[in-house]
Amino acid sequence: MIECFDQVLPHGITLSCRACGPAAAPRLIFLHGFPEAAFIWDELMLMLADRYRCIAPNLRGYERSSAPREVEAYRAKHLVADVAALVAATGEGPLTALVAHDWGGAVAWNLAVQKPQQMQQLVIINSPHPGTFLRELQLNPAQRRASAYMNMLCRPDAEERLAEHDFAGMFAFFTDFAEGGAPWLDEALRARYRELWSRGLTGPLNYYRASPMRPPTPEDPGAMALEFAPEFVTVKLPTLVIWGEADRALPPSMLEGLAHFVPQLRLERVPGATHWIVHEQPALIAKLIAGLIPQGLPMKR
């Protein structure tokens, strides 16, 4: 059974969370991306809940979590601080693993560099490492075209445009970013997303507005103005990267040179899976995670 609770953090942010599994079991924390929410992890967490304490927060700006209006409040340092505080507030010692997808992965990569003591292992699902993403945005015209939607999301009228016609623009992220559409997106799930997005889109869109990691335009240099020193983006933890190879927004070229930034890398490519692999193949992801991490509590008989 999924539990819901609000975790108030010391710096005044509240994250609404979903959880399951024994309170005393080793912890796994799951971070969602755009335009999703913590509920995307429910099926996967329930598969692991016999041995692990699984916690999925709604990141700031999403669902019932705190949603500051200022764009600056969504800069990476604030997002990382939220998750670091959540780790400290939900148990003693490091996480068994931090699992993250899309924007959640952007936060997780940073946290793994800055506070590696907070986790034993990192699991990333279709979320580019900042080093390879920066390279692709600066040097690869195809990636700039694939990421052009990021600049659209920064427009001041993005909320209005995306909410038009029953959130047609939001649903397009699911249907247009995957070859063959999104057969998993049934009417019940559509209703759940409508309820989520009806709470407001400004918080989720502010992630893009606050980050310079986007294709350059004549008005904005975007990623062209960035440079990362290797020590600021090198992850020294054991890291599993799961990558759906049919991701139209983030193609497998993102994986080239990844081992340079992640020396303890294990890479699992999933042919035919898209950016929405968490929806498409939760059982596969649960199996890969369970095969990587310590076994936690004994399985119930």
Phi, psi and omega in degrees: 000138178275128175262151175238135177207159176255124178257113178275125183264155185302333182268015170095355177272141174247132176247122173283132189234155172239142185208160173200166180098162183298138182298330183270358183282159175305144188265142167237134174244137185241128182245125181274177177235199179265140359257050191258205181195177185300333185295344180297340183269355188307306185298316181294317181297320180296332177290337183253356191286351177286343184231348186227153169271112185254128183229129178234108177276151162279121181297161181305140182093350184246147175049238182261006178289160177306140184226077177304148181277332186288136178300320183302334181291353181250015174292157187305321184298327180284320179295319178295320179298323178300310185289321177300318179292325178295318177301314182293328186277342188254006177168173179262146177076182183284158170295150169293320175200147169255125184244131187209148180231145171054232182299327175301325177293323177301319177292317183294319177303314181295316181296321181296328177285315188279325184224062182299338180293347182276354181211151176272327181212158179239136176235120182244134181237111178042058174219116188290142172294141183302328180291314180285327178294316179299316179302314183293320179293327182279327191243344188248105180301327179295322179289325176299318179293318181295332182260008183299333179301334182298322178291326176297322181291344179273351182297147181295338180259016184298319180303312183295316182295319183285334180277346183297150174054052176060045177061036181302321180294327178288314179297334180297333176299324179283314188279326184271340183271005183225127176298129183088007178078209183224078182298340179285347185274077181279178186294326178297319179289323175302318180296323179293320178290322177302316180297318179298308185290334178294342178288343179134143181251352186296316178302304178304319181290333180293341173301316181287321181294328184277346186253132175279358182281078180204165182299146179289153174228169177302333182267342190216121180292340178053231184294341181294340181271001186258152172207132181247126169291140184308321183292342180273353181227008180271125179260119185263001180276156168301128188226128173258124174248121178254126187227115171288118190282351178263023178288114183285330181277327184230080183291168183299348175301338176299339185272346182293127180078007183296324181298338177296326181265343184228083186300326180261063187261135166239125185246127176242107176273138181239098180299139177083343179280148183255189176302336185262038183299332178298320175287323188282317188222060180298326181294321178296316181296318178300319180296317180295319178295313182296330179282347184262322191261162176305154192283353175067214181290153176301145178293143177290144178250000000 
